[in-house]
Amino acid sequence: MACSFSYRAGQPVLDSLTMQMPPGCTVLLGPNGAGKSTLLSLGATSLVPASGSVLLGRLDGTRGRSRRQYRQRVGWLPQRVQSIPSLTVREQAAYVGWLKGLSRREAWDRSARALERVRLAELGHRRSHELSGGQLRRLGIAQTLVHSAEVVLLDEPTAGLDPVQRGVFRDLLAELAESVHFIVSTHQTEDLADVYDTVVVFDHGRPVFQGSVPAFFATAPATTPADRRAEVAYRSLVRGEA
């Protein structure tokens, strides 16, 4: 990614930003307004940069010719997952696969496997609006997996979930990360070492840290208690948070 973006003229959120995300599972940390959601929205092509490009391999998500292929290889879970009340859980997963370019038969067949992977197969017949918050997030993940996305972007996927639901979601993420690359924006710093390979700390539209989880923890003083390393490391890197 090498691009710029503004919501208002003369007030860039991202200004000539150049970033490359490594394979594996990456967590994106940063305060509200740092540009995390904008960054993921650009990666999902739901926003278009004012200049520059967003690349996956040789595919450019900003160019018409390769944009369709790019979108087929990238999954997107925004902060709020919308249920479609008239559809069952499986029908909603299949519908998103169809929107991504699969035939109706392919989308229907793949939806069963996608729901199995997120442990929702037994609820496939239920109306999607009947799901709990945690179940709806898992349906959102299934929707990104129907079309065999290589990279999945998740924006605050555990916001609003209770501790048990967050734990289930983190376990699921760790399990799926063996075959899918994830980039996750979150304010949660618990269990970083159990789920993520790379930490990126974003502030004022720019990465102020990018590296392994051990390297991130090492930014905290050596005397920091183990259960506070992530919090202290984060605060040491973000302006105004020390």
N, C-alpha and C positions, 0 to 999 in steps of 0.2 A: 504494500500500500504506500502510495506517495501522492498525497492530495491535500486540498484545502476545502473548507466548508464553512459557510456562514448562514445563520437564520435571518440575520439583518445585515444590510449593506454596511461595510466598514467595521463590523464587529465579528471577526472570525472566531469560530469555536475551535477549529483546527486550522493551523496556518502552516502550509508547506510541511505537513507531517510526513515523515518517512518511517515506516515500521515493517518488520517482517516477523510473523508469528511462527514459532517452531512447531513441529509435529508433537502429538501427545495432548495432554490436558493442561490448558492454560487458564489461570485465574486473573481477572482484571479487577484491581482494587483502585479506589479513589473516592474522594468526597463527592457529594451531590454537585452537579454543574461542572465536573472535571472534563466531561466529553466522552464518557464511557458508552452511554447509550447511543450517542451520535456515531461513534466509531463502529459499533456493532450494526447500526442501521445502514451505514455505508457498506459494510461488509456483506449485508443481506440484500443490498441494492434497493432497499425501500427508500433510501435517500441517494441523491446523485451529487457527487462532489462538484464544486464550482470549477475546479481544475484538477488535473492529475488523473490517476487511475487506481483501480482496486483489482488486484490480480490473484488468481488461483492457478498456479503453474503458468501456462501461457494464455489462459482464458482471462479476458478483461471484462469485468462486470459492468463497466461503463460504456462498452461498445455494443451496438446493436447486433452485429453478426455473431459475437460469442456470448452475448448476455444470457440467452436462453440456456446454453450449455452450462454456463457458470451457475445459474440458478438451480439447475438440476443437481448440481454437485454440492450445493450449500443448503443446509437446513437452518431455520430461523425460529426461535421461540422468544417472542417479545415479553415484556413484563406481565401483560395481561393476556391470558389464554381465553379466547371466546368459545363458548359452546354454541352449537347450532341446534336449537331446541327440537326441530323437526327430525333430526337425524339420531340414529343410535351411535354408540361409541365407535363401532366398527365402520359404519357408514361415513362418519365424519373423518376418520383416518383415511379411508379409501378416497373420499372426495378430495382431500388435500393432495393425495398422490395423483389423482386425475388432473388437478390444476397444474401439477408439476410436469405434465406431459405424458404420463402413463396412460395406456388404454384402460377402459373401464374394467376389463377382465384382469389385467395386470394389477391395477390398483386394488381391486377387491381381494385378489389372492395374496398380495403382499401385505395388506392391512392385517391379516391374521397373524403373520409372523411378527410384524411390528408391535402388535399388542402383546404378544407373548414375551417379547424382549423387555417390555416395561411392566410386566406382571399385571396386565389388564384383560387377558384373554377371557377370563370368566365373566367379565362385565361387558363384553362386546355387544350384547343384545340390549343393554340398558340405554335409555335416552341420555345423551351427553350432558344435558342440563341437570341431571340428577346426581352427577359426580361431586365428591367433596373437593375442596381446594387442592389437596395433595394429589388426588386421582386425576383432576383436570390438568395439572402440570405434567403428570405422566402421559396423559393423552397427547399433550403438546409435544412431548419428546417423540412419541410414536409417530406423530404427523411428520416429524423431520426425518424419520427413518424409513418411511414407506418407499420413498424414491431412492433409497440407498445413498443418502448424502455422505460425502467424505468428511465434511467439516460441518459442525453444528454450533451455532451461535446462541447463547442463552443469556438473556438480560434479567438479572435479579430473579432467578428461578425459584428461590426459597423464600422470597418476601411474603410475609403474611402466613407462613406455615408454622405450625406448632413444632416444638422440639422433636417429637417422634416423627412427624412428617418430614422434617428436614433431614433427620437421620436416614430415613428410608430413601429419600431422594439422593443423598450423597452416596449411599451404598450403590444405588442404581447407576449413578454417574461413573463411579469407579469401575463397575462391572462392564459398562458399555465402552469405556475408554480404551479397552483392549483392541477395539476394531474401528472406532470413530474418533476423529480429532475434535475436541471441544474447546471453545473459548467462552468463558463464563464471567460475566460481570456480577459482582456481589459486594455486599458490605460485611458479609460473614467471614471471619478469619479463623473459625474453628476448623480443626482437622485438615489444615492445608496439606500437611505431609502425607495424609492418608489418601488423598484424591488427586492432587495436582503435581505436574512435572515442572511447570514454569510459573513464576509470579511476575506480573507486570503491574507497577503502581503508576497510575495516571493522575496528573494534576495540572490544571490550567491548560488543558489541550495538548499536553506533552507527556511522554513516558519519563518518569524520574528514576525508575528502576526497572530492569528486566533481567531476570536470571533464575537460577534454580531455587527451590524452596530452602535448602541449606544456606545458600548465599543471601537470601532474603533475611532469614533468621539472624545471620551473622552481622547484619546492620544494627542489631540491638546490642547494648552493652553485655559483656560476658557474664555479668552478675545478675542479669534479668532472670527471674523464675521461669521455668519451662512453660508454664501455663499462660504466661503473658508475653512470650517472645514475639508472637505475630502482632499483637496490639502495639507493643513498644516499637518494633521495627517499622510498622506502618506510620506511626506518629512521627518517627524520626525523619521520614522521607517526605511527608506532605506538609507544605507550608501552612503555618497557622494551626497545625495539629500537634505540635511538640508539647 
